[in-house]
Each structure stands twice: as structure tokens, then as C-alpha cells.
Amino acid sequence: MGVLSMPPFCVMLCARHFGKESDAMDYLWSPWRYQYMALVTGGKQPECIFCDALARKDDAETLIVHRGEKTFVILNRFPYTSGHVMIVPYAHVSELNSCDAATLAEMMKLAQGTEMALRTIYKPDGMNLGMNLGRAAGAGVLGHLHLHVLPRWIGDSNFMTVTGETRVHPEELKTTYERLHKVLA
């Protein structure tokens, strides 16, 4: 099989094996990552992304798809899959034992409703729900606990994810926001 008859992703990673250096792609365009990197490297990242989102009051801009009495649901700006959301208490707490019973109950009720919404909208093969409490556990946002809820499909850890260390999402965050906001409202 020649390079030109291969699927594009194979050309991207296999072209060097065929001696066609010019056919190899070394970069993927991802302008949304620039916004994040500019904030981080420019020292303009908020102290807490969740508290910042709540303070801004523009849910469409901050991607808060639902506000409850004690918790809210927000899209992950850097999702593992389309539909990846986080359920977050309003209180800035880092451990479950710092949450009152009503907050924990609302988190689970929202997790249940979010699961149903994601299953209706995306028809996934499964779901991941989980928390990473503390740096050693893999928390990306320290100090403000949150429950990840994300739909999964058989094969969603595909060639691009495993070999290319790149995630491909078929849906823009704005579209995900509109779909989930309508169902969770």
C-alpha cells in the first residue's frame, strides 16, 4: 500500500517509514488551546476556575449549563469526550467531608439527571463518573472539589488518542452547551 492510498491519519504518523518526509504532519491546529495557554503563561489564570465562573454571572460564556441551590453543572473546557461536564458545589471546599448533607445529596441528584440527559442526547455505550481529590490523585483544579460526568463509547480511545496523544471532538463546546442547557434547565 502506498502512502497516497492510506487514510490521512496513517499518512500523518507513517509517512516517515515510506521516506516521504514532506507528507508527514507534525502539527494539529487547535486555537482553543492557545486561549488556555495564554492565560496560564501570562499569569492571568483565575485562582479558582469554578469560583471565577460563578462570579461572572454569564452562564453561556462560562459554560455553566445548570445552577442548583447548592451545586452547579459546568462543561469541561478541555473535555475527554463531547458532553464532559463537572458537578461542582458553590462552596469552595477540597474534601467531601467539608460538604453538608444537602450539598452531597444535590450533587448525586444532579449526577443522576446529568446521566439521563447525556444518555438521551449522546446515546453513549457507558458513563464515567469520578473525582480526583488532591494533586496526588490527579486533580487538575486543586481546592474546589468537582464530580466529572462524561459519556463514553466503545472505541473512543482511538488511534488519535492512544498514538497521537490527541483528542478529536465532533462537537463545539457552544453546541454542547446549548444541547445540555436545554435539557437540564
C-alpha positions as CSV (number, residue, x, y, z in Angstrom):
1,M,0.0,0.0,0.0
2,G,1.5,3.4,-1.0
3,V,1.3,6.5,1.2
4,L,-1.4,8.1,-1.0
5,S,-3.8,5.2,-0.7
6,M,-3.6,5.3,3.2
7,P,-6.1,7.1,5.4
8,P,-4.9,10.6,6.3
9,F,-4.2,9.7,10.0
10,C,-1.9,6.8,8.9
11,V,-0.1,9.1,6.5
12,M,0.4,11.6,9.4
13,L,2.2,9.0,11.5
14,C,3.6,6.6,9.0
15,A,5.0,8.8,6.2
16,R,8.5,8.8,7.6
17,H,8.6,5.0,7.2
18,F,8.0,5.4,3.5
19,G,10.7,8.0,3.1
20,K,8.2,10.8,2.4
21,E,9.2,13.4,5.0
22,S,7.1,16.1,3.2
23,D,3.9,14.1,3.7
24,A,4.3,13.9,7.5
25,M,2.1,16.3,9.5
26,D,3.7,17.5,12.7
27,Y,1.1,19.9,14.0
28,L,-2.7,20.0,14.6
29,W,-4.3,23.4,14.7
30,S,-6.1,23.9,18.0
31,P,-6.8,27.6,18.6
32,W,-8.9,26.9,21.7
33,R,-5.7,25.6,23.4
34,Y,-4.0,28.9,22.7
35,Q,-6.6,30.7,24.9
36,Y,-5.8,28.4,27.8
37,M,-2.0,28.6,27.3
38,A,-2.1,32.4,27.1
39,L,-3.9,32.6,30.4
40,V,-1.5,30.1,32.1
41,T,1.7,31.5,30.8
42,G,0.5,35.1,31.2
43,G,-0.2,34.7,34.8
44,K,-3.9,35.6,34.2
45,Q,-5.4,32.2,35.2
46,P,-8.0,32.7,38.0
47,E,-7.3,31.4,41.4
48,C,-10.2,29.1,41.1
49,I,-11.9,28.5,37.7
50,F,-15.2,27.5,39.4
51,C,-15.4,30.5,41.7
52,D,-14.5,32.7,38.8
53,A,-17.2,31.2,36.6
54,L,-19.8,31.7,39.3
55,A,-18.8,35.3,39.9
56,R,-19.0,36.2,36.2
57,K,-22.8,35.6,36.0
58,D,-22.7,34.9,32.2
59,D,-23.5,31.2,32.1
60,A,-23.2,30.9,28.3
61,E,-19.7,32.4,28.4
62,T,-18.6,30.4,31.4
63,L,-20.4,27.2,30.2
64,I,-22.5,26.7,33.3
65,V,-25.3,24.6,31.9
66,H,-27.4,24.4,35.2
67,R,-27.5,26.1,38.6
68,G,-29.0,24.3,41.5
69,E,-29.4,25.5,45.1
70,K,-26.0,24.3,46.3
71,T,-24.3,23.0,43.2
72,F,-24.0,23.7,39.5
73,V,-23.1,21.8,36.3
74,I,-20.4,23.2,34.1
75,L,-18.9,22.0,30.8
76,N,-15.2,21.0,30.9
77,R,-13.4,23.4,28.6
78,F,-10.8,20.6,27.8
79,P,-13.1,17.6,27.6
80,Y,-12.2,13.9,27.2
81,T,-15.4,13.4,25.2
82,S,-18.2,15.5,23.9
83,G,-20.6,16.1,26.8
84,H,-17.9,16.0,29.6
85,V,-19.3,18.1,32.5
86,M,-18.5,18.7,36.1
87,I,-20.8,19.0,39.0
88,V,-19.5,21.5,41.5
89,P,-20.6,22.8,44.9
90,Y,-20.9,26.5,45.3
91,A,-18.8,26.3,48.4
92,H,-15.0,26.3,47.8
93,V,-14.1,23.1,49.5
94,S,-11.5,20.5,48.7
95,E,-12.9,17.4,50.5
96,L,-16.2,15.6,50.7
97,N,-16.2,15.8,54.5
98,S,-16.4,19.6,54.2
99,C,-19.7,19.4,52.3
100,D,-23.0,19.3,54.2
101,A,-25.5,16.5,53.6
102,A,-27.8,18.7,51.4
103,T,-24.9,19.6,49.1
104,L,-23.9,15.9,48.7
105,A,-27.5,14.9,48.0
106,E,-27.9,17.6,45.4
107,M,-24.6,16.5,43.7
108,M,-25.9,13.0,43.4
109,K,-29.3,14.1,42.2
110,L,-27.7,16.3,39.5
111,A,-25.4,13.4,38.6
112,Q,-28.5,11.2,38.1
113,G,-30.2,13.9,36.0
114,T,-27.0,14.6,34.0
115,E,-26.5,10.9,33.3
116,M,-30.1,10.8,31.9
117,A,-29.5,13.9,29.8
118,L,-26.3,12.6,28.4
119,R,-27.8,9.3,27.6
120,T,-30.7,11.0,25.8
121,I,-28.6,13.4,23.8
122,Y,-25.5,11.4,23.0
123,K,-26.6,7.7,23.3
124,P,-23.2,6.6,24.8
125,D,-22.2,3.0,25.5
126,G,-21.3,3.8,29.1
127,M,-20.5,6.6,31.5
128,N,-17.6,7.7,33.7
129,L,-18.3,9.5,37.0
130,G,-15.4,10.4,39.3
131,M,-13.5,12.7,41.5
132,N,-9.8,13.4,41.9
133,L,-9.2,14.9,45.3
134,G,-5.7,16.3,45.7
135,R,-2.7,16.6,43.5
136,A,-1.5,13.0,44.1
137,A,-4.9,11.8,42.9
138,G,-4.7,13.7,39.7
139,A,-6.8,16.8,40.5
140,G,-6.4,19.4,37.8
141,V,-8.2,22.0,39.9
142,L,-6.9,21.9,43.5
143,G,-9.0,23.2,46.4
144,H,-12.5,23.0,44.8
145,L,-13.9,19.5,44.5
146,H,-15.9,18.5,41.5
147,L,-17.5,15.4,40.1
148,H,-16.7,14.6,36.5
149,V,-19.5,13.1,34.4
150,L,-18.7,12.0,30.9
151,P,-20.3,9.8,28.2
152,R,-18.1,7.0,26.8
153,W,-18.3,5.0,23.6
154,I,-16.7,1.7,22.6
155,G,-13.6,2.8,20.7
156,D,-13.5,6.4,21.9
157,S,-9.9,5.8,22.9
158,N,-9.0,5.6,19.2
159,F,-5.8,5.8,17.2
160,M,-5.5,9.6,17.6
161,T,-5.9,9.4,21.3
162,V,-3.6,6.5,22.0
163,T,-0.9,7.0,19.5
164,G,-1.1,10.7,18.6
165,E,-2.0,11.8,22.1
166,T,-4.7,14.0,20.5
167,R,-8.4,14.0,21.2
168,V,-10.8,14.7,18.4
169,H,-14.2,16.1,19.3
170,P,-17.1,16.1,16.8
171,E,-18.9,18.9,18.5
172,E,-18.1,22.5,19.5
173,L,-18.5,23.5,23.2
174,K,-21.1,26.1,22.2
175,T,-23.2,23.3,20.7
176,T,-22.7,21.0,23.7
177,Y,-23.7,23.9,26.0
178,E,-26.9,24.6,24.1
179,R,-27.9,21.0,24.0
180,L,-27.3,20.3,27.7
181,H,-28.6,23.7,28.9
182,K,-32.0,23.0,27.2
183,V,-32.3,19.5,28.8
184,L,-31.0,20.4,32.3
185,A,-32.8,23.8,32.6
